[in-house]
Amino acid sequence: MKVSQTHSIVKLGDKSIINLNPDRRTVKQFSIAKSRPVVEKGKYVKIFLFDNGTILKYYVFEEDGGSGGIEYKLEGILEYGKELYLITATDQKELEEGDPEFCLKYLSTIKSLKQFANKK
């Protein structure tokens, strides 16, 4: 699996935003936030099981995105041990359908989510 080397990372409080298209008009990014989410029953209809046993429950949807085209989005809850993380991803393409599930290959390369845990 080839993971893009062109990216930027911004930390905002407990959220890390990884932008894979930093110098372009269209959006391709995902975020990881330590969270205490309210999980709505039936909302997270897809499940992805990573090799290390971590589980992501998620759903995908579309939103208007302005001049760059429709934004294809993913929202999910990542269960890492006893910790929960809110995962969001956006993929925008001007002339074709985006794939917000691109973030799964990037998430699978993260060795530890300890860096995203709340500091006490």
C-alpha positions as CSV (number, residue, x, y, z in Angstrom):
1,M,0.0,0.0,0.0
2,K,1.4,3.4,-1.0
3,V,0.6,6.3,1.4
4,S,1.0,9.8,0.2
5,Q,4.1,11.7,1.5
6,T,2.6,15.1,0.7
7,H,0.5,16.2,3.7
8,S,0.2,18.7,6.5
9,I,-0.9,18.0,10.1
10,V,-2.6,20.6,12.3
11,K,-3.5,20.0,16.0
12,L,-6.5,21.8,17.3
13,G,-7.1,20.9,21.0
14,D,-7.8,17.2,21.1
15,K,-8.2,17.0,17.3
16,S,-5.5,16.2,14.7
17,I,-6.3,17.1,11.1
18,I,-4.2,15.4,8.4
19,N,-4.6,17.2,5.1
20,L,-3.4,15.1,2.1
21,N,-4.1,17.8,-0.5
22,P,-2.5,20.9,1.2
23,D,-1.7,22.9,-2.0
24,R,-4.8,22.2,-4.0
25,R,-8.4,23.6,-4.2
26,T,-10.2,20.3,-3.5
27,V,-10.4,18.8,0.0
28,K,-8.8,15.4,0.9
29,Q,-8.3,15.2,4.7
30,F,-9.2,13.2,7.7
31,S,-9.2,13.9,11.5
32,I,-8.7,12.0,14.7
33,A,-10.1,13.4,17.9
34,K,-10.2,11.8,21.4
35,S,-13.9,11.8,22.1
36,R,-16.7,10.8,24.3
37,P,-19.2,10.6,21.5
38,V,-22.9,9.9,21.8
39,V,-23.4,6.9,19.6
40,E,-26.7,7.0,17.8
41,K,-28.1,3.5,17.4
42,G,-28.2,2.5,13.7
43,K,-26.1,5.5,12.6
44,Y,-22.8,3.7,12.1
45,V,-23.9,1.0,9.7
46,K,-20.4,0.0,8.4
47,I,-17.7,-1.8,10.3
48,F,-14.0,-2.0,9.5
49,L,-11.8,-4.4,11.5
50,F,-8.1,-3.5,11.4
51,D,-5.4,-6.2,11.6
52,N,-4.6,-5.2,15.2
53,G,-8.2,-5.8,16.3
54,T,-9.2,-2.1,16.4
55,I,-12.7,-1.5,15.2
56,L,-14.1,1.5,13.2
57,K,-17.9,1.8,13.1
58,Y,-18.8,4.4,10.5
59,Y,-21.1,5.8,7.8
60,V,-20.6,7.8,4.6
61,F,-22.6,10.7,3.2
62,E,-22.4,13.7,0.8
63,E,-22.6,17.4,1.3
64,D,-22.5,20.4,-1.1
65,G,-18.9,21.6,-1.2
66,G,-18.9,24.8,-3.2
67,S,-16.7,25.4,-6.2
68,G,-14.6,22.3,-5.8
69,G,-17.7,20.0,-6.1
70,I,-19.5,17.7,-3.8
71,E,-17.8,16.6,-0.6
72,Y,-17.9,12.9,0.2
73,K,-17.6,12.4,3.9
74,L,-17.1,9.7,6.5
75,E,-17.8,9.9,10.2
76,G,-17.0,7.1,12.6
77,I,-16.1,5.9,16.0
78,L,-12.8,4.1,16.4
79,E,-12.6,1.7,19.3
80,Y,-8.9,1.5,20.4
81,G,-8.8,-0.6,23.6
82,K,-11.0,1.2,26.0
83,E,-10.6,4.5,24.3
84,L,-13.0,6.0,21.7
85,Y,-11.9,8.4,18.9
86,L,-14.0,10.3,16.5
87,I,-12.8,9.9,12.9
88,T,-13.9,12.2,10.1
89,A,-12.8,12.2,6.5
90,T,-13.6,14.3,3.4
91,D,-12.7,13.6,-0.2
92,Q,-13.7,16.1,-2.9
93,K,-13.3,15.6,-6.6
94,E,-14.4,18.2,-9.2
95,L,-15.5,15.8,-11.9
96,E,-16.0,12.4,-10.2
97,E,-17.3,10.8,-7.1
98,G,-15.0,11.0,-4.0
99,D,-14.0,8.1,-1.7
100,P,-13.9,9.1,1.9
101,E,-13.0,5.6,2.9
102,F,-9.5,6.4,1.6
103,C,-8.7,7.2,5.3
104,L,-8.9,3.5,6.2
105,K,-5.5,2.8,4.6
106,Y,-3.9,5.7,6.5
107,L,-5.5,4.8,9.8
108,S,-4.2,1.2,9.4
109,T,-0.6,2.6,9.3
110,I,-0.8,4.3,12.7
111,K,1.2,2.3,15.2
112,S,-0.3,3.9,18.3
113,L,-3.1,6.3,19.1
114,K,-1.6,7.3,22.4
115,Q,-0.5,10.6,20.9
116,F,-4.2,11.5,20.5
117,A,-5.2,10.6,24.1
118,N,-6.2,13.4,26.4
119,K,-3.4,14.6,28.6
120,K,-4.2,14.5,32.4
